[in-house]
Amino acid sequence: EGIMFRDVPTLCADPRGFRSCIEQLLHPYAGEQIDKVVGLEARGFIIGGAIAHQLSVGVVPIRKKGKLPGKTLSQDY
């Protein structure tokens, strides 16, 4: 009660809000040399993909073991 929960689909449905989100996430890194954007799980794929697109770089998806096709790297922690 008293908490308004919003998730990525709500943000994606609002073009101005989505653009604003991406611009605000990019702003601190203006002028930095970025080679790749890492996106964690499903929400990170959406946001990371949009950021990578704006930077004209690749995106690296990170998921639980066995959830990505092709060659993968893993790290235990």
Secondary structure by P-SEA (a helix, b strand, c coil): ccbbbbcaaaaaacaaaaaaaaaaaacccccccccbbbbccaaaaaaaaaaaaaacbbbbbbbcccccccccccccc
